[in-house]
Amino acid sequence: MQRIVYKTDSGVSIVIPSPEALAAMTIEEIAARDIPAGVEYTIVSADDLPADRTFRDAWRQNGSSVDVDLPAAKTIAHTHRRIKRSEEFEPHDRIIAAQIPGESASAAEAARSQIRQKYAVLQEQIDLAGSTADLQSVYDRMMA
């Protein structure tokens, strides 16, 4: 199946024509109807788009294909790393902030230190990823 790809300020937009639209119009007619006037577009095969949508916001049009912009994908991975780290910190932060009787603030701080170390390693691995596949591997381990 074909897709219509055009650049936007934030990356790319993908138009997926419905089977009904394709039965009534050509893909070029659909593009003329759905793409903003004056915007250049490309018609590509669905197979020419990245199969994984993890870094969808880092997709960039490259001629007649769509690639993942590695620096933008790393930014996305770092955002998710920070979110995951915050989620792991949260129960320990509560203990420290509330000074809950019977709960050890020093044990909570020790746990926070381990979490910091874990995510420092992930941060370095994200920064060192040399390809989208390398980054995806780090991301998958982080999200597991």
PyMOL commands that set and color helices and strands:
alter all, ss='L'
color gray80, all
select helices_A, chain A and resi 19-24+27-34+46-48+56-58+70-98+105-128+132-143
alter helices_A, ss='H'
color red, helices_A
select strands_A, chain A and resi 2-8+11-15+41-45+59-62+65-68
alter strands_A, ss='S'
color yellow, strands_A
deselect
rebuild
show_as cartoon
